[in-house]
Amino acid sequence: MNEKGEDGKDKAWKYTKKVDGERYFRCVFCDQTCSGTISRLKHHLAGTPGGMKACNKVPSNVKKEYQLILKVFKDDKNKRTVMLHEIGEGIGGGSNESPVNEECGSNRSSVSQPKTIGPLDKFVSSEPRQTTMNGAYKKELRKDVCRRIGRFIFSRVLPFNTVNDPFWLPMVEGIASYGVGFKPPSMHELRTWILKEEVEDMDTYLLVHQKAWKQYGCSIMSDGWTDGKSRVLINFLVNSPAGTWFLKSIDASGSIKNGSLMFKYLDDVVREVGEDNVVQIITNNASNYKNAGTRLMEKREKLWWTPCVAHCIDLMLEDISKITVFDQTIKSAKQVVKFIYGHSWVLSLMREFTSNKEIIRPAITRFATSFLTLQSIYKQKQALQMMFNSKQWCEGPFVKRHEAI
């Protein structure tokens, strides 16, 4: 829990002042006296139990900083405890009592003697472990636990890649380190103190990003999209060397999204992040964003408006698709795709000849999808030719259809 500064001393000392020589020190915020170690002051600043009354005048950013420091220290300490426990089990593994030694064919048997347990006995084993039986038991136990986890995931229709979530493994390890008797959080706990503490952690994490914005500068990214309820949402994100931070989302369904409105939204975000911290604004190349970006650069001379590269490429593909040779080819390809995917029998036959490979290549943008689909059809050209010349097709129900000719 020692966070040292450049002078080699703990950074928390800067929140103290000396009194009565060197026997005591005081909190610079509330003037409370402390005669203990610097760790007591950290609990005092964080407002957590630790020997001192919580400081009622500490700034919120300092309080959140030391709450996070103490939490990280506690987590590391728990990990070390679990690791040492596993080391002890892995090396020791034997019972604390000596077994009764018996000799085959003899009437004599040695009576077991009490075994003295020394400080190093839990790390050293004088008896071999029955690794085969223990391994088989652990294997069956793991299988049972995995079945229970799978049953939960299947019942909630969760995607299989849920287990790849970065918070999945820490959750499982935390439950395992607690041991037998762990009581999972209730619905009430999840929506009260657990949610509250997670929000506080995110607020503390935001301070790290804000520090990077101020130190290195940042880019504001804006993107509009329509959700399943036909709401028009505009997202605002901030990118810096610390990573990308989702700032907020605005529902603009009831507004006319012209240059003036987008200028207002972007200007408000720049003010929120800090004009001195913003290097550039990145949006798509639509006329309303272009107008807003130009006006923003006129008002705030320190930043630049940059059109999104992906959107620019999409506009280029749109212009290319208007060329006669490409326009006719894309239209013909769309007719083929529409016919195949519009009839289940034809689609099943196509997958049989293409080894279950699709010819539709969805992409983020409409025009990119068109060119990727053309590429896919070209790659499956031989398979498609074989399909339309096959016996199944010639004897099938669609061979004489007008749209199939």
C-alpha positions in Angstrom: 0.0 0.0 0.0 3.1 2.2 -0.3 2.6 4.7 -3.1 6.0 6.5 -3.3 6.6 9.9 -4.9 9.8 11.2 -6.5 11.4 11.9 -3.1 11.0 8.2 -2.1 8.3 9.0 0.5 4.7 7.9 0.4 2.6 10.3 -1.6 0.0 10.4 1.2 2.4 12.4 3.4 1.6 15.5 1.3 -1.9 15.5 3.0 -0.3 15.8 6.5 1.3 18.5 8.5 3.7 18.1 11.5 2.8 19.0 15.1 4.6 18.6 18.4 7.9 17.7 16.8 7.8 14.3 15.0 5.4 12.4 17.3 2.2 13.4 15.7 0.9 14.6 12.4 -2.4 16.2 11.3 -4.7 15.9 8.3 -4.4 19.0 6.2 -8.2 18.9 5.4 -9.8 18.4 8.8 -6.9 19.0 11.2 -7.4 15.7 12.9 -4.4 14.4 14.9 -2.9 11.0 14.1 -0.2 9.2 16.0 -0.1 6.0 13.9 1.3 5.0 10.5 0.5 6.6 7.1 -1.8 3.7 6.3 -4.2 5.0 9.0 -4.3 8.3 7.2 -5.1 6.5 3.9 -8.2 4.9 5.6 -9.0 8.3 7.0 -8.9 10.0 3.6 -10.8 7.1 2.0 -13.5 7.1 4.7 -13.0 3.4 5.4 -12.5 1.7 8.8 -8.8 1.8 9.8 -8.3 3.3 13.2 -9.2 7.0 12.5 -12.5 8.8 12.1 -13.3 9.4 8.4 -12.4 12.8 7.1 -15.5 14.9 6.4 -13.6 17.7 4.5 -11.5 15.6 2.0 -12.1 16.5 -1.7 -14.1 13.8 -3.6 -11.2 13.1 -6.1 -8.8 12.5 -3.2 -11.3 10.3 -1.4 -12.0 8.2 -4.6 -8.2 7.9 -5.3 -7.5 6.3 -1.9 -10.6 4.2 -2.0 -9.2 2.7 -5.2 -5.7 2.4 -3.7 -6.9 0.5 -0.7 -9.2 -1.7 -2.8 -6.2 -2.7 -5.1 -4.1 -3.4 -2.1 -6.8 -5.6 -0.5 -7.2 -7.5 -3.8 -3.5 -8.1 -4.1 -3.3 -9.3 -0.5 -6.2 -11.7 -1.1 -4.4 -13.1 -4.2 -1.2 -13.6 -2.3 -3.1 -15.4 0.5 -4.8 -17.7 -2.0 -1.5 -18.4 -3.7 0.3 -19.3 -0.5 -2.7 -21.5 0.5 -2.4 -23.3 -2.9 1.4 -23.7 -2.5 0.8 -25.2 0.9 -1.8 -27.7 -0.4 0.3 -28.5 -3.5 3.4 -29.3 -1.5 1.9 -30.6 1.7 -1.2 -32.5 0.8 -0.9 -35.0 3.6 -3.1 -35.3 6.7 -2.0 -34.1 10.1 -2.0 -37.6 11.6 0.3 -40.4 10.9 -1.4 -43.6 9.6 -1.1 -46.9 11.4 1.7 -49.0 10.0 0.9 -52.6 9.5 3.1 -55.5 8.5 1.7 -58.3 6.3 1.9 -61.7 8.0 2.8 -60.4 11.3 0.9 -60.1 14.5 2.7 -57.0 15.5 1.5 -53.6 14.6 3.0 -50.3 15.5 0.6 -47.9 17.3 0.4 -44.5 15.7 2.2 -41.8 17.5 1.0 -38.2 17.7 2.6 -36.1 15.1 4.1 -32.8 16.0 3.3 -30.0 13.6 6.1 -27.5 13.0 6.0 -24.2 11.3 7.3 -25.6 8.1 5.4 -28.9 8.1 2.6 -27.4 6.0 5.1 -26.7 3.2 6.9 -30.1 3.4 5.3 -33.5 3.1 7.0 -36.7 4.3 4.2 -38.8 2.8 3.4 -39.3 -0.9 0.1 -37.9 -2.1 -2.5 -40.1 -3.8 -2.4 -37.9 -6.8 -4.3 -40.4 -9.0 -7.3 -40.6 -6.8 -7.2 -36.9 -6.0 -6.8 -36.0 -9.7 -9.8 -38.2 -10.7 -11.9 -36.6 -8.0 -11.0 -33.1 -9.0 -11.8 -34.0 -12.6 -15.3 -35.1 -11.8 -15.8 -32.2 -9.5 -14.8 -29.7 -12.2 -17.1 -31.5 -14.7 -20.0 -31.0 -12.3 -19.2 -27.3 -11.8 -18.9 -26.8 -15.5 -22.3 -28.4 -16.1 -23.8 -26.0 -13.6 -22.2 -23.0 -15.2 -23.4 -24.2 -18.7 -26.9 -24.8 -17.4 -27.1 -21.2 -16.2 -25.7 -19.8 -19.5 -28.1 -21.9 -21.6 -31.1 -21.0 -19.5 -30.4 -17.3 -19.9 -29.6 -17.7 -23.6 -26.2 -16.0 -23.1 -23.7 -16.1 -26.0 -20.9 -18.6 -25.6 -18.3 -15.9 -25.7 -19.6 -14.6 -22.4 -16.7 -16.6 -20.8 -14.3 -14.4 -22.8 -15.5 -11.3 -20.9 -12.5 -9.8 -19.0 -14.6 -9.8 -15.8 -15.5 -13.5 -16.1 -12.3 -15.1 -14.8 -11.9 -12.7 -11.8 -15.5 -13.5 -10.8 -14.9 -17.2 -10.9 -11.5 -16.9 -9.0 -13.2 -14.7 -6.4 -15.8 -17.3 -5.7 -13.2 -20.1 -5.5 -11.0 -18.1 -3.1 -14.0 -17.6 -0.8 -14.5 -21.3 -0.5 -17.5 -23.4 0.7 -20.5 -21.4 1.9 -20.3 -18.4 -0.4 -23.7 -16.7 -0.5 -24.2 -15.0 -3.9 -25.4 -11.4 -4.1 -29.2 -10.9 -4.1 -31.1 -8.9 -6.6 -31.4 -6.1 -4.0 -27.6 -6.1 -3.4 -26.9 -5.9 -7.1 -29.1 -2.8 -7.6 -28.0 -1.0 -4.4 -24.5 -1.1 -2.8 -22.8 -3.2 -5.5 -24.0 -0.9 -8.3 -23.1 2.1 -6.2 -19.5 1.0 -5.6 -19.0 0.1 -9.3 -20.2 3.6 -10.2 -17.7 5.0 -7.7 -14.9 2.9 -9.2 -15.8 4.1 -12.7 -15.7 7.7 -11.5 -12.2 7.1 -10.1 -11.2 5.4 -13.4 -12.5 8.5 -15.2 -10.0 10.6 -13.3 -7.2 8.6 -15.0 -8.6 9.3 -18.5 -9.2 13.0 -17.6 -5.5 13.2 -16.5 -4.5 11.8 -19.9 -6.7 14.2 -21.8 -5.0 17.1 -20.0 -1.5 15.7 -20.4 -1.5 14.3 -24.0 -4.7 15.8 -25.6 -7.6 13.9 -26.9 -9.9 13.4 -29.9 -13.7 13.6 -29.7 -15.5 11.1 -31.9 -19.2 11.3 -32.8 -21.3 8.7 -34.5 -25.1 8.5 -35.2 -27.1 5.4 -35.5 -30.7 4.1 -35.3 -31.6 1.4 -32.7 -34.3 -1.3 -32.8 -37.0 1.2 -31.6 -36.2 3.5 -34.5 -34.7 6.1 -32.2 -31.9 8.2 -33.7 -29.0 8.2 -31.2 -25.8 10.2 -31.4 -22.9 8.8 -29.4 -19.9 10.9 -28.2 -16.6 9.2 -27.3 -13.2 10.6 -26.2 -10.0 8.9 -27.4 -6.6 9.4 -25.9 -3.5 7.3 -25.1 -5.4 6.1 -22.0 -8.0 4.5 -24.2 -11.5 5.3 -25.5 -14.1 6.6 -23.0 -17.8 6.6 -23.8 -18.9 10.1 -22.7 -22.7 10.1 -23.5 -25.5 9.4 -25.9 -28.1 11.9 -27.1 -31.6 10.9 -28.4 -32.1 13.2 -31.4 -35.2 11.5 -32.7 -37.4 14.6 -32.3 -34.9 17.1 -33.8 -33.9 18.2 -37.2 -30.2 17.1 -37.5 -28.9 20.1 -39.4 -25.6 21.8 -39.1 -26.7 24.2 -36.3 -27.9 21.3 -34.1 -24.7 19.3 -34.6 -22.6 22.4 -33.9 -24.5 22.9 -30.6 -24.0 19.2 -29.6 -20.3 19.2 -30.5 -19.6 22.6 -28.9 -21.2 21.4 -25.6 -19.0 18.3 -25.6 -15.9 20.3 -26.2 -16.8 22.6 -23.3 -17.4 19.5 -21.1 -14.1 17.9 -22.0 -12.2 21.1 -21.9 -11.2 23.1 -25.0 -7.5 23.1 -24.1 -7.6 19.3 -24.0 -9.2 18.7 -27.4 -7.0 18.3 -30.5 -9.6 17.2 -33.0 -13.2 16.4 -33.7 -13.9 13.2 -35.8 -17.3 12.8 -37.4 -18.6 11.4 -40.7 -18.5 13.5 -43.8 -22.2 14.3 -44.1 -23.1 17.9 -45.0 -24.5 18.7 -41.5 -21.4 17.4 -39.7 -19.2 19.2 -42.2 -21.0 22.5 -41.6 -20.8 22.0 -37.8 -17.1 21.1 -38.0 -16.3 24.3 -40.0 -18.2 26.5 -37.6 -16.5 24.8 -34.7 -13.0 25.5 -36.0 -14.0 29.1 -36.5 -15.1 29.5 -32.9 -12.4 27.4 -31.3 -9.1 28.0 -33.2 -7.1 25.4 -31.3 -8.9 22.3 -32.6 -9.5 20.6 -36.0 -12.4 18.9 -37.6 -11.5 15.6 -39.3 -13.8 13.5 -41.4 -14.0 9.8 -40.6 -11.8 7.8 -42.9 -14.3 4.9 -43.1 -17.1 7.2 -44.2 -14.9 8.8 -46.8 -14.0 5.4 -48.2 -17.7 4.5 -48.3 -18.4 7.7 -50.3 -15.7 6.7 -52.7 -17.2 3.3 -53.1 -20.6 4.9 -53.7 -19.1 7.0 -56.5 -17.3 4.0 -58.0 -20.5 2.0 -58.0 -22.2 4.7 -60.2 -19.8 3.9 -63.1 -21.8 2.0 -65.7 -19.7 -1.2 -65.7 -19.8 -1.5 -61.9 -23.5 -0.4 -61.7 -24.6 -3.1 -64.1 -22.4 -5.8 -62.5 -23.7 -4.9 -59.0 -27.3 -5.0 -60.1 -26.9 -8.4 -61.8 -25.2 -9.7 -58.6 -28.1 -8.5 -56.5 -30.5 -10.3 -58.7 -28.6 -13.6 -58.2 -28.3 -13.2 -54.5 -31.9 -12.2 -54.1 -33.1 -15.3 -56.1 -30.8 -17.7 -54.2 -31.6 -16.4 -50.7 -35.2 -16.0 -51.5 -35.8 -19.7 -52.0 -34.8 -22.2 -49.3 -34.4 -25.1 -51.7 -32.0 -23.1 -54.0 -30.1 -21.8 -50.9 -29.7 -25.4 -49.5 -28.4 -26.6 -52.9 -26.0 -23.7 -53.1 -24.6 -24.5 -49.7 -24.1 -28.1 -50.7 -21.9 -27.0 -53.7 -20.1 -24.2 -51.8 -19.4 -26.4 -48.7 -21.7 -24.2 -46.6 -19.9 -21.0 -47.6 -22.1 -17.9 -48.0 -21.9 -15.5 -50.9 -23.4 -12.6 -49.0 -20.6 -10.6 -47.2 -22.3 -8.2 -44.7 -20.2 -5.1 -43.9 -20.6 -2.0 -41.8 -21.7 0.1 -44.8 -24.0 -0.7 -47.8 -21.5 0.0 -50.5 -18.7 -2.0 -48.9 -21.2 -4.9 -48.7 -21.9 -4.7 -52.4 -18.2 -5.0 -53.4 -17.5 -7.7 -50.8 -20.4 -9.7 -52.1 -19.0 -9.4 -55.6 -15.7 -10.7 -54.4 -17.5 -13.7 -52.7 -19.5 -14.5 -55.8 -16.3 -14.5 -57.9 -14.5 -16.8 -55.4 -17.5 -19.3 -55.6 -17.8 -18.9 -59.4 -16.9 -22.5 -60.2 -19.2 -23.9 -57.5 -22.1 -21.8 -58.7 -21.6 -22.9 -62.3 -21.5 -26.5 -61.2 -24.7 -26.0 -59.2 -26.7 -24.6 -62.2 -25.4 -27.4 -64.4 -26.0 -30.2 -62.0 -28.6 -32.9 -62.2 -30.4 -31.7 -59.0 -30.9 -28.2 -60.6 -32.0 -29.5 -64.0 -34.6 -31.8 -62.4 -35.6 -29.3 -59.7 -38.7 -27.1 -59.5 -37.0 -23.8 -60.3 -35.2 -24.6 -63.6 -37.9 -23.1 -65.8 -38.7 -20.1 -63.5 -38.5 -16.8 -65.3 -36.3 -15.2 -62.6 -33.9 -18.2 -62.8 -33.2 -18.0 -66.5 
